[in-house]
Amino acid sequence: MRKLGFIKKGNDFILVKNGVPDLKFTGLINIYEAWWYVVEGRLNLEYTGLVYNAGFYWYVSRGKIDVTFSGKVMHEGKEYIVKLGKALG
């Protein structure tokens, strides 16, 4: 049994912790050697933009932190400069 992972249910990938779906979790989580954006327990592969985690904004592309991205991103009316996936301010 996986302690932490995703299971496919219909068109969704559901976060599972210790064999139990966790539909309350929203945020970034490190699974399968990558950081993924999960909303209410479902992997959000549609989202591209900034997500706040551990004191910083991170650039997420199609549900996964993109550590290759550098550039400018608008988020909630503010422009952020992103370097290698991490917003600088």
N, CA, C and O atoms as a MOPAC input file, in Angstrom:
PM7 MOZYME 1SCF
protein

 N      0.83900 1    -1.17700 1     0.00000 1
 C      0.00000 1     0.00000 1     0.00000 1
 C      0.88800 1     1.24600 1     0.00000 1
 O      1.85700 1     1.33200 1     0.75400 1
 N      0.53900 1     2.21500 1    -0.86400 1
 C      1.26600 1     3.47400 1    -0.89800 1
 C      0.92300 1     4.31500 1     0.31200 1
 O     -0.24400 1     4.43400 1     0.68400 1
 N      1.93700 1     4.89900 1     0.92700 1
 C      1.67700 1     5.79800 1     2.05000 1
 C      1.18400 1     7.14300 1     1.55200 1
 O      0.35200 1     7.77800 1     2.20000 1
 N      1.69800 1     7.59200 1     0.38900 1
 C      1.32200 1     8.87200 1    -0.18000 1
 C      1.36100 1     8.75700 1    -1.69100 1
 O      2.36800 1     8.33200 1    -2.25800 1
 N      0.27700 1     9.13200 1    -2.34300 1
 C      0.23500 1     9.03700 1    -3.79500 1
 C     -1.10400 1     9.48000 1    -4.33400 1
 O     -1.90200 1    10.09700 1    -3.62900 1
 N     -1.34000 1     9.15800 1    -5.59200 1
 C     -2.59900 1     9.47500 1    -6.25500 1
 C     -3.22200 1     8.19100 1    -6.78400 1
 O     -2.51800 1     7.26700 1    -7.19300 1
 N     -4.53400 1     8.14600 1    -6.77100 1
 C     -5.25500 1     7.07200 1    -7.44400 1
 C     -6.15800 1     7.71900 1    -8.48400 1
 O     -6.65700 1     8.82600 1    -8.28200 1
 N     -6.36400 1     7.03100 1    -9.58800 1
 C     -7.23500 1     7.55000 1   -10.64000 1
 C     -8.66400 1     7.14000 1   -10.34000 1
 O     -8.95500 1     5.97100 1   -10.08900 1
 N     -9.55300 1     8.13000 1   -10.37200 1
 C    -10.97500 1     7.87800 1   -10.16200 1
 C    -11.72800 1     8.68100 1   -11.21500 1
 O    -11.83900 1     9.90300 1   -11.11800 1
 N    -12.24300 1     7.98000 1   -12.22300 1
 C    -12.86200 1     8.67600 1   -13.34800 1
 C    -11.80400 1     9.49000 1   -14.06900 1
 O    -10.77400 1     8.95900 1   -14.48300 1
 N    -12.06500 1    10.79000 1   -14.21900 1
 C    -11.09800 1    11.68100 1   -14.85900 1
 C    -10.17200 1    12.36800 1   -13.86000 1
 O     -9.32400 1    13.16700 1   -14.25800 1
 N    -10.31800 1    12.07300 1   -12.57900 1
 C     -9.55000 1    12.74200 1   -11.53100 1
 C     -8.43700 1    11.85400 1   -10.98600 1
 O     -8.49800 1    10.62600 1   -11.05200 1
 N     -7.41700 1    12.51800 1   -10.44500 1
 C     -6.39800 1    11.85500 1    -9.64900 1
 C     -6.59100 1    12.33200 1    -8.22100 1
 O     -6.49100 1    13.52700 1    -7.94100 1
 N     -6.86800 1    11.40300 1    -7.31900 1
 C     -7.21100 1    11.70500 1    -5.93300 1
 C     -5.99300 1    11.44900 1    -5.04000 1
 O     -5.33000 1    10.41800 1    -5.15400 1
 N     -5.71500 1    12.40500 1    -4.15200 1
 C     -4.62400 1    12.26400 1    -3.19400 1
 C     -4.98600 1    11.20300 1    -2.15800 1
 O     -6.07600 1    11.21700 1    -1.58600 1
 N     -4.04900 1    10.28600 1    -1.92800 1
 C     -4.25600 1     9.21800 1    -0.94900 1
 C     -3.11300 1     9.25300 1     0.05600 1
 O     -1.93900 1     9.25200 1    -0.31700 1
 N     -3.47600 1     9.28500 1     1.34200 1
 C     -2.49000 1     9.23100 1     2.42600 1
 C     -2.77800 1     7.99600 1     3.26200 1
 O     -3.88100 1     7.83100 1     3.78300 1
 N     -1.78800 1     7.13600 1     3.38600 1
 C     -1.93900 1     5.88600 1     4.14900 1
 C     -3.15500 1     5.07800 1     3.70600 1
 O     -3.86500 1     4.50400 1     4.53200 1
 N     -3.38800 1     5.03800 1     2.39500 1
 C     -4.47100 1     4.24500 1     1.83800 1
 C     -5.84300 1     4.88500 1     1.88500 1
 O     -6.82200 1     4.27300 1     1.45900 1
 N     -5.93500 1     6.11700 1     2.39700 1
 C     -7.23000 1     6.78800 1     2.55300 1
 C     -7.24400 1     8.07000 1     1.72200 1
 O     -6.32600 1     8.88100 1     1.84000 1
 N     -8.27600 1     8.27500 1     0.87400 1
 C     -8.37500 1     9.53000 1     0.12900 1
 C     -8.44800 1    10.72700 1     1.08000 1
 O     -9.15400 1    10.69000 1     2.08800 1
 N     -7.70700 1    11.78700 1     0.74500 1
 C     -7.70400 1    13.00900 1     1.55400 1
 C     -8.30700 1    14.13400 1     0.72500 1
 O     -7.59600 1    14.83800 1     0.00800 1
 N     -9.62300 1    14.30000 1     0.82600 1
 C    -10.33600 1    15.29900 1     0.04000 1
 C    -10.34200 1    16.67100 1     0.70400 1
 O    -10.96600 1    17.60200 1     0.19300 1
 N     -9.66000 1    16.80600 1     1.82900 1
 C     -9.58500 1    18.09900 1     2.51400 1
 C     -8.32100 1    18.87100 1     2.15900 1
 O     -8.26100 1    20.08400 1     2.36100 1
 N     -7.31200 1    18.18700 1     1.63400 1
 C     -6.02600 1    18.83500 1     1.38300 1
 C     -6.07900 1    19.75000 1     0.16900 1
 O     -6.56000 1    19.36100 1    -0.89600 1
 N     -5.57600 1    20.97800 1     0.34300 1
 C     -5.36800 1    21.91200 1    -0.75600 1
 C     -3.98700 1    22.51800 1    -0.58300 1
 O     -3.65300 1    23.02400 1     0.48800 1
 N     -3.18700 1    22.46600 1    -1.63300 1
 C     -1.85100 1    23.05500 1    -1.59500 1
 C     -0.89200 1    22.28400 1    -2.47200 1
 O     -1.29500 1    21.48600 1    -3.31800 1
 N      0.38900 1    22.53900 1    -2.25400 1
 C      1.43600 1    21.83700 1    -2.98400 1
 C      1.91900 1    20.65200 1    -2.16200 1
 O      2.06000 1    20.74700 1    -0.94200 1
 N      2.17200 1    19.54000 1    -2.83600 1
 C      2.63900 1    18.34700 1    -2.14100 1
 C      3.70100 1    17.65700 1    -2.99500 1
 O      3.57800 1    17.58200 1    -4.21700 1
 N      4.73700 1    17.15900 1    -2.33800 1
 C      5.84800 1    16.50600 1    -3.02000 1
 C      5.58600 1    15.00500 1    -3.10000 1
 O      5.63300 1    14.29100 1    -2.09900 1
 N      5.30800 1    14.55100 1    -4.31900 1
 C      5.05100 1    13.13300 1    -4.58500 1
 C      5.71300 1    12.78600 1    -5.91400 1
 O      5.70000 1    13.59000 1    -6.84600 1
 N      6.28100 1    11.61100 1    -6.00100 1
 C      6.88400 1    11.12200 1    -7.24700 1
 C      7.97000 1    12.07100 1    -7.74900 1
 O      8.05900 1    12.32600 1    -8.95000 1
 N      8.79100 1    12.59200 1    -6.84900 1
 C      9.92900 1    13.44900 1    -7.17400 1
 C      9.53200 1    14.74400 1    -7.86900 1
 O     10.30400 1    15.28500 1    -8.65900 1
 N      8.32900 1    15.24600 1    -7.57900 1
 C      7.85900 1    16.52700 1    -8.12000 1
 C      6.87800 1    17.14700 1    -7.12900 1
 O      6.33900 1    16.46200 1    -6.26000 1
 N      6.65600 1    18.44600 1    -7.27400 1
 C      5.67000 1    19.14900 1    -6.44700 1
 C      4.41400 1    19.35500 1    -7.27500 1
 O      4.47300 1    19.89500 1    -8.37900 1
 N      3.27000 1    18.92200 1    -6.73600 1
 C      1.99200 1    18.95300 1    -7.43400 1
 C      1.00400 1    19.85500 1    -6.71000 1
 O      1.04600 1    19.98300 1    -5.48600 1
 N      0.10300 1    20.48600 1    -7.48700 1
 C     -0.92300 1    21.35800 1    -6.92400 1
 C     -2.22300 1    20.57000 1    -6.79100 1
 O     -2.78300 1    20.08900 1    -7.77600 1
 N     -2.68400 1    20.45300 1    -5.55500 1
 C     -3.87700 1    19.67600 1    -5.23100 1
 C     -4.92700 1    20.61800 1    -4.64300 1
 O     -4.61400 1    21.44800 1    -3.78900 1
 N     -6.17000 1    20.48600 1    -5.10200 1
 C     -7.28900 1    21.28000 1    -4.58100 1
 C     -8.36800 1    20.32200 1    -4.10300 1
 O     -8.90600 1    19.53700 1    -4.88400 1
 N     -8.67800 1    20.39400 1    -2.82100 1
 C     -9.68000 1    19.51700 1    -2.20300 1
 C     -9.43700 1    18.05500 1    -2.56700 1
 O    -10.35600 1    17.31800 1    -2.92500 1
 N     -8.16100 1    17.65900 1    -2.46200 1
 C     -7.78900 1    16.27100 1    -2.67500 1
 C     -7.64200 1    15.82900 1    -4.11500 1
 O     -7.29600 1    14.67700 1    -4.37700 1
 N     -7.90000 1    16.73300 1    -5.06100 1
 C     -7.81600 1    16.37700 1    -6.47600 1
 C     -6.64100 1    17.09300 1    -7.12900 1
 O     -6.46400 1    18.29800 1    -6.95100 1
 N     -5.84500 1    16.35400 1    -7.87900 1
 C     -4.74000 1    16.93400 1    -8.62200 1
 C     -5.30800 1    17.88400 1    -9.66700 1
 O     -6.14600 1    17.48500 1   -10.47700 1
 N     -4.85500 1    19.15100 1    -9.65600 1
 C     -5.37700 1    20.15500 1   -10.57900 1
 C     -4.40300 1    20.33600 1   -11.74000 1
 O     -3.49900 1    21.16800 1   -11.67800 1
 N     -4.59400 1    19.56000 1   -12.78400 1
 C     -3.72900 1    19.61500 1   -13.95800 1
 C     -4.10200 1    20.74500 1   -14.91000 1
 O     -3.41500 1    20.96300 1   -15.90800 1
 N     -5.18000 1    21.46200 1   -14.61600 1
 C     -5.62100 1    22.57200 1   -15.46000 1
 C     -4.95600 1    23.88700 1   -15.06200 1
 O     -4.89700 1    24.81400 1   -15.87000 1
 N     -4.45600 1    23.98300 1   -13.83300 1
 C     -3.98100 1    25.26500 1   -13.30800 1
 C     -2.56700 1    25.59700 1   -13.77300 1
 O     -1.66200 1    24.76300 1   -13.73200 1
 N     -2.40700 1    26.84200 1   -14.21700 1
 C     -1.09900 1    27.41700 1   -14.49000 1
 C     -1.08000 1    28.79600 1   -13.85300 1
 O     -1.93900 1    29.62800 1   -14.14200 1
 N     -0.10700 1    29.03900 1   -12.99200 1
 C      0.00700 1    30.32000 1   -12.30000 1
 C      0.80500 1    30.14500 1   -11.02300 1
 O      1.52900 1    29.16200 1   -10.85900 1
 N      0.66600 1    31.11800 1   -10.10900 1
 C      1.42200 1    31.07200 1    -8.86400 1
 C      0.61800 1    30.42200 1    -7.74800 1
 O     -0.59600 1    30.60100 1    -7.65500 1
 N      1.30900 1    29.66900 1    -6.90500 1
 C      0.71300 1    29.03400 1    -5.72400 1
 C      1.63500 1    29.32600 1    -4.54300 1
 O      2.85300 1    29.17700 1    -4.64500 1
 N      1.04500 1    29.74300 1    -3.42200 1
 C      1.80900 1    30.07000 1    -2.21800 1
 C      2.06600 1    28.81300 1    -1.39400 1
 O      1.14900 1    28.04100 1    -1.11100 1
 N      3.33300 1    28.62100 1    -1.01200 1
 C      3.69300 1    27.47100 1    -0.18200 1
 C      5.01100 1    27.75700 1     0.53000 1
 O      5.96500 1    28.22800 1    -0.08900 1
 N      5.06500 1    27.47600 1     1.81500 1
 C      6.29200 1    27.58400 1     2.61800 1
 C      6.93300 1    28.96800 1     2.52500 1
 O      8.15600 1    29.08800 1     2.45300 1
 N      6.10300 1    30.00900 1     2.52900 1
 C      6.61100 1    31.37300 1     2.55500 1
 C      6.94500 1    31.99300 1     1.21500 1
 O      7.43000 1    33.12300 1     1.16400 1
 N      6.69500 1    31.27700 1     0.12500 1
 C      7.01800 1    31.77300 1    -1.21100 1
 C      5.89900 1    31.43600 1    -2.19200 1
 O      5.09900 1    30.52900 1    -1.96200 1
 N      5.86400 1    32.19400 1    -3.29900 1
 C      5.01300 1    31.82400 1    -4.42900 1
 C      5.85500 1    30.99600 1    -5.39400 1
 O      7.02600 1    31.28700 1    -5.63300 1
 N      5.23100 1    29.96300 1    -5.93900 1
 C      5.88500 1    29.05600 1    -6.88200 1
 C      5.09800 1    29.03800 1    -8.18000 1
 O      3.86900 1    29.11600 1    -8.16900 1
 N      5.80900 1    28.93600 1    -9.30400 1
 C      5.15300 1    28.88800 1   -10.60400 1
 C      4.74900 1    27.45100 1   -10.90700 1
 O      5.58200 1    26.54600 1   -10.96900 1
 N      3.45900 1    27.27200 1   -11.09200 1
 C      2.88500 1    25.95900 1   -11.38200 1
 C      2.38800 1    25.96000 1   -12.82200 1
 O      1.67100 1    26.87400 1   -13.23000 1
 N      2.75900 1    24.95700 1   -13.58300 1
 C      2.31000 1    24.80000 1   -14.96100 1
 C      1.61800 1    23.45100 1   -15.10100 1
 O      2.22900 1    22.40100 1   -14.90700 1
 N      0.34500 1    23.49700 1   -15.43800 1
 C     -0.47400 1    22.28900 1   -15.57300 1
 C     -0.36600 1    21.39300 1   -14.34500 1
 O     -0.22100 1    20.17500 1   -14.44600 1
 N     -0.44200 1    22.04600 1   -13.16800 1
 C     -0.52300 1    21.30500 1   -11.91900 1
 C      0.78100 1    20.92100 1   -11.26100 1
 O      0.77300 1    20.28200 1   -10.20900 1
 N      1.91200 1    21.29800 1   -11.85800 1
 C      3.21800 1    20.88600 1   -11.33600 1
 C      4.15400 1    22.09600 1   -11.28000 1
 O      4.18300 1    22.90100 1   -12.21100 1
 N      4.92300 1    22.22700 1   -10.18400 1
 C      5.90300 1    23.31300 1   -10.13200 1
 C      6.87600 1    23.14700 1   -11.29800 1
 O      7.43600 1    22.07400 1   -11.52200 1
 N      7.05900 1    24.25500 1   -12.03800 1
 C      7.94900 1    24.25200 1   -13.19900 1
 C      9.24600 1    24.96700 1   -12.83500 1
 O      9.32000 1    26.19400 1   -12.89900 1
 N     10.25200 1    24.21200 1   -12.46000 1
 C     11.52800 1    24.79100 1   -12.03500 1
 C     12.38100 1    25.25000 1   -13.21600 1
 O     13.49200 1    25.74300 1   -13.01600 1
 N     11.88300 1    25.09700 1   -14.43600 1
 C     12.60300 1    25.59600 1   -15.60700 1
 C     12.10000 1    26.97100 1   -16.02500 1
 O     12.72200 1    27.62800 1   -16.85900 1
 N     10.97100 1    27.41800 1   -15.45000 1
 C     10.36400 1    28.68900 1   -15.87100 1
 C     11.02000 1    29.88400 1   -15.19300 1
 O     11.21800 1    29.90100 1   -13.97800 1
 N     11.35100 1    30.88200 1   -16.00700 1
 C     11.78300 1    32.18900 1   -15.51600 1
 C     11.08000 1    33.23600 1   -16.36500 1
 O     11.03800 1    33.12100 1   -17.59000 1
 N     10.52700 1    34.25800 1   -15.71700 1
 C      9.81800 1    35.30200 1   -16.44200 1
 C      8.93400 1    36.09100 1   -15.50700 1
 O      9.06000 1    36.00000 1   -14.28600 1
 N      8.02200 1    36.88000 1   -16.09800 1
 C      7.09700 1    37.69500 1   -15.31900 1
 C      5.72300 1    37.04700 1   -15.32700 1
 O      5.27900 1    36.51300 1   -16.34400 1
 N      5.05100 1    37.10000 1   -14.17600 1
 C      3.72600 1    36.49600 1   -14.02700 1
 C      2.83500 1    37.46700 1   -13.26100 1
 O      3.24700 1    38.02300 1   -12.24300 1
 N      1.61500 1    37.66700 1   -13.75000 1
 C      0.62100 1    38.45700 1   -13.02200 1
 C     -0.16100 1    37.52200 1   -12.11000 1
 O     -0.59600 1    36.44600 1   -12.52100 1
 N     -0.33100 1    37.95700 1   -10.86300 1
 C     -1.09400 1    37.16100 1    -9.89900 1
 C     -1.82700 1    38.11400 1    -8.97200 1
 O     -1.21000 1    38.92900 1    -8.28600 1
 N     -3.15000 1    38.00400 1    -8.95800 1
 C     -4.00300 1    38.83200 1    -8.10400 1
 C     -3.66400 1    40.31100 1    -8.23700 1
 O     -3.57100 1    41.02800 1    -7.24000 1
 N     -3.47800 1    40.76800 1    -9.48800 1
 C     -3.23800 1    42.17500 1    -9.77000 1
 C     -1.81800 1    42.66200 1    -9.54500 1
 O     -1.55400 1    43.85600 1    -9.68500 1
 N     -0.90600 1    41.78000 1    -9.20400 1
 C      0.48800 1    42.15700 1    -8.95700 1
 C      1.40000 1    41.37000 1    -9.89100 1
 O      1.17300 1    40.19200 1   -10.16500 1
 N      2.43800 1    42.05100 1   -10.37200 1
 C      3.40300 1    41.37700 1   -11.23400 1
 C      4.54900 1    40.80100 1   -10.39700 1
 O      5.13100 1    41.48800 1    -9.55800 1
 N      4.85000 1    39.55200 1   -10.64200 1
 C      5.94300 1    38.86900 1    -9.94400 1
 C      7.01300 1    38.48100 1   -10.95700 1
 O      6.70700 1    38.11400 1   -12.09100 1
 N      8.25300 1    38.56500 1   -10.53800 1
 C      9.35900 1    38.04800 1   -11.33000 1
 C      9.66600 1    36.65300 1   -10.79200 1
 O      9.88400 1    36.46600 1    -9.59500 1
 N      9.67800 1    35.69200 1   -11.69200 1
 C      9.90500 1    34.29300 1   -11.31900 1
 C     11.24600 1    33.85400 1   -11.88900 1
 O     11.54200 1    34.08900 1   -13.06100 1
 N     12.04700 1    33.21800 1   -11.05400 1
 C     13.32800 1    32.66800 1   -11.50000 1
 C     13.38400 1    31.19900 1   -11.10800 1
 O     13.33300 1    30.84600 1    -9.93000 1
 N     13.48900 1    30.36100 1   -12.12000 1
 C     13.55600 1    28.90900 1   -11.92500 1
 C     12.41700 1    28.40100 1   -11.03800 1
 O     12.61800 1    27.57000 1   -10.15200 1
 N     11.21600 1    28.92500 1   -11.30200 1
 C     10.00800 1    28.45200 1   -10.63400 1
 C      9.62800 1    29.16500 1    -9.36200 1
 O      8.51100 1    28.98600 1    -8.87600 1
 N     10.52300 1    29.97500 1    -8.79700 1
 C     10.26700 1    30.64800 1    -7.52000 1
 C     10.09100 1    32.14700 1    -7.74500 1
 O     10.94000 1    32.79300 1    -8.36000 1
 N      8.97800 1    32.70100 1    -7.23900 1
 C      8.72500 1    34.13600 1    -7.36800 1
 C      9.64600 1    34.89900 1    -6.43000 1
 O      9.81600 1    34.53600 1    -5.26600 1
 N     10.23700 1    35.96400 1    -6.96000 1
 C     11.20700 1    36.73100 1    -6.18700 1
 C     10.57800 1    37.90500 1    -5.45000 1
 O     11.20900 1    38.46800 1    -4.55500 1
 N      9.37600 1    38.28400 1    -5.79100 1
 C      8.76700 1    39.39300 1    -5.05800 1
 C      7.66600 1    40.07800 1    -5.77800 1
 O      7.08200 1    41.02600 1    -5.25500 1

